[in-house]
Amino acid sequence: MPKYKLVCFDVDGTLIDNVTFSWQVFHDHFQTDRHRREDAKNRFFNGEITYKEWAEHDINLWRERNAKKPEFLKAIGHLRLMEGAMETLHELKKRGIKLAVISGSLNILLEKFIPNFEEFFDDVFLSRIYFDEDGSISKVEATEYDLDGKALALRKIAKREGISLKDCVFIGDYLNDLKIMQEAGLGIAFNCEYEELKKAADVVIEKKDLREILRYIL
């Protein structure tokens, strides 16, 4: 029997390499207004708008630029799947461990780099953009489970599945992973540049190969 029953992954910088913030990649590509982005970010951190409203605001900036799906895919053309990602997911799945994504990232990254991601992950918490036939943004579902909300998502899955938090693992790389890292029984800081997160983690992995996590989980 595996020691852990649930393994949760961040996306940007964890499952996907060459990226810190996918949102920033799209803003840079579509050349959106930096001042309006900064203003929305400040309003969120000052408690004036919700995370969902902040995300929807930024997605509307892409809409204003008439951003189409092929352009989104072009914007992430330089990214790649993290080394060892597929082998790691296959191995964990084979052992009967439940898998989840808890991320502030966007569905289009998983769809491009792990097209069959729903076969691996029992739960996927991230923001979703839907496109119509001509490639325009038709609908948006912004996640409420980023930043401190990531820990809420972990608790939600654990409660539903009857899994103790000490039997849960989270793998992430950025400061928005701090709270969930502290909640999980095993917190792995992977490909991480932030001392605060490394201190909160139980394990720090510098090598950019997701297979490195397996020895701590299995």
C-alpha positions in Angstrom: 0.0 0.0 0.0 1.4 3.4 -0.9 2.1 5.7 2.0 0.1 8.6 0.5 -3.4 8.5 -1.0 -3.7 11.8 -2.8 -1.0 13.7 -4.8 -1.8 17.2 -6.0 0.2 19.2 -8.6 0.7 22.8 -9.4 0.9 23.5 -13.2 3.2 26.5 -14.1 6.8 25.5 -13.3 5.8 22.1 -12.0 4.0 20.0 -14.6 4.9 22.6 -17.3 8.5 23.8 -17.7 9.8 27.2 -18.9 7.0 29.2 -17.2 6.5 31.0 -13.9 3.1 32.6 -14.7 1.1 31.4 -17.8 -1.1 34.5 -17.4 1.9 36.7 -17.8 2.9 34.8 -21.0 -0.5 35.6 -22.5 -0.4 39.2 -21.4 3.0 39.7 -23.0 1.9 37.9 -26.2 -1.3 40.0 -26.5 0.4 43.2 -25.3 -2.3 44.1 -22.9 -2.3 47.3 -20.9 0.1 46.9 -18.0 -1.4 49.7 -15.9 -4.9 48.2 -16.0 -3.4 44.8 -15.1 -1.5 46.4 -12.2 -4.6 48.3 -11.0 -6.7 45.1 -10.9 -4.0 43.2 -9.1 -3.7 46.0 -6.5 -7.5 46.1 -6.1 -7.5 42.3 -5.4 -4.7 42.4 -2.8 -6.5 45.4 -1.2 -9.6 43.3 -0.8 -11.7 45.5 -3.2 -12.4 42.7 -5.7 -12.5 38.9 -5.5 -9.9 36.6 -7.1 -12.6 35.6 -9.6 -13.2 39.2 -10.6 -9.5 39.8 -11.0 -9.2 36.8 -13.3 -12.2 37.8 -15.3 -10.8 41.3 -15.6 -7.6 40.0 -17.1 -9.3 37.6 -19.5 -11.4 40.6 -20.7 -8.2 42.3 -21.6 -7.4 39.4 -23.9 -10.9 39.6 -25.4 -10.3 43.3 -26.1 -7.3 42.3 -28.1 -9.5 39.9 -30.1 -7.4 37.0 -28.8 -8.1 33.7 -30.7 -7.3 30.2 -29.7 -4.5 29.7 -32.3 -2.8 32.7 -30.8 -3.1 31.3 -27.3 -1.4 28.1 -28.5 1.3 30.1 -30.3 2.0 32.1 -27.1 2.8 28.9 -25.3 4.7 27.3 -28.1 8.1 27.7 -26.3 6.9 25.9 -23.2 7.3 22.2 -22.7 6.2 19.4 -20.4 8.4 19.0 -17.4 11.0 16.3 -17.7 9.6 13.0 -16.4 6.1 14.2 -16.0 4.3 11.5 -17.9 6.3 8.7 -16.3 5.5 10.1 -12.9 1.8 10.4 -13.6 1.7 6.8 -15.0 3.6 5.4 -12.0 1.4 7.2 -9.4 -1.8 6.1 -11.2 -0.6 2.6 -11.5 -0.2 2.5 -7.7 -3.8 3.5 -7.2 -3.1 7.0 -5.8 -5.6 9.7 -6.5 -4.2 12.6 -8.5 -5.3 16.3 -8.7 -4.4 19.6 -10.2 -4.7 22.6 -7.9 -3.4 25.6 -9.8 -4.0 29.2 -10.7 -3.1 28.3 -14.3 -5.3 27.8 -17.4 -6.8 24.7 -18.9 -5.3 25.5 -22.3 -1.8 24.5 -21.0 -2.9 21.1 -19.8 -4.9 20.6 -23.1 -1.8 21.3 -25.1 0.8 19.4 -23.1 -1.3 16.6 -21.6 -4.2 16.2 -24.0 -5.6 13.2 -22.0 -5.1 14.9 -18.6 -8.6 13.9 -17.5 -7.6 10.3 -17.6 -4.9 11.0 -15.0 -6.4 13.6 -12.7 -9.5 12.8 -10.5 -9.9 16.5 -9.8 -8.8 19.6 -11.7 -9.0 23.0 -10.1 -7.8 25.8 -12.4 -9.2 28.6 -14.6 -10.9 27.6 -17.8 -11.3 29.4 -21.1 -13.7 28.1 -23.7 -13.6 29.0 -27.4 -16.3 29.1 -30.0 -16.0 27.8 -33.6 -14.1 30.8 -34.9 -11.6 30.6 -32.0 -12.9 33.5 -30.0 -13.3 33.3 -26.2 -16.9 32.2 -25.6 -16.9 31.5 -21.9 -14.7 31.8 -18.8 -14.7 29.9 -15.6 -12.2 31.5 -13.2 -11.0 29.4 -10.4 -11.6 30.5 -6.8 -8.9 28.0 -5.7 -5.7 29.9 -6.1 -3.4 31.5 -3.4 -4.9 30.6 0.0 -7.8 29.0 -1.8 -5.5 26.1 -2.9 -5.7 24.8 0.7 -9.5 24.9 0.5 -9.4 22.8 -2.6 -7.1 20.2 -0.9 -9.5 20.0 2.1 -12.5 19.7 -0.2 -11.0 16.7 -2.1 -9.7 15.1 1.1 -13.1 15.4 2.9 -15.0 14.0 0.0 -12.7 11.0 -0.4 -12.3 10.4 3.3 -8.5 11.0 3.2 -6.6 12.5 6.1 -4.6 15.6 5.2 -1.5 13.8 6.5 -2.0 11.3 3.6 -1.9 14.1 1.0 1.0 15.4 -1.0 1.3 18.8 -2.8 4.0 19.7 -5.3 4.5 23.3 -6.2 7.1 26.0 -6.9 5.7 29.5 -6.1 4.6 31.6 -3.1 0.9 31.0 -3.8 1.6 27.4 -2.8 2.6 28.3 0.7 -0.7 27.7 2.5 -1.4 24.4 0.8 2.2 23.3 1.3 1.7 23.7 5.1 -1.7 21.8 5.0 -0.5 18.7 3.1 1.1 15.8 4.9 4.0 16.0 2.5 4.9 19.4 0.8 7.4 19.2 -2.0 9.0 22.5 -3.3 10.0 21.6 -6.8 12.0 23.8 -9.2 11.5 26.6 -6.6 13.4 29.9 -6.3 11.7 31.1 -3.1 13.3 30.5 0.3 10.0 31.0 2.1 8.4 28.2 0.2 11.5 26.0 0.6 11.4 26.5 4.4 7.7 25.5 4.5 8.3 22.4 2.4 9.2 19.0 3.8 11.3 18.2 0.7 13.1 20.5 -1.7 13.9 19.2 -5.2 16.3 21.3 -7.3 16.6 18.9 -10.2 14.1 19.6 -13.0 12.8 16.0 -13.3 9.5 15.1 -11.8 10.5 11.5 -11.3 12.6 12.8 -8.4 9.3 13.1 -6.3 8.6 9.4 -6.6 11.1 8.3 -4.0 9.4 10.4 -1.3 5.9 9.4 -2.2 6.1 5.7 -2.9 
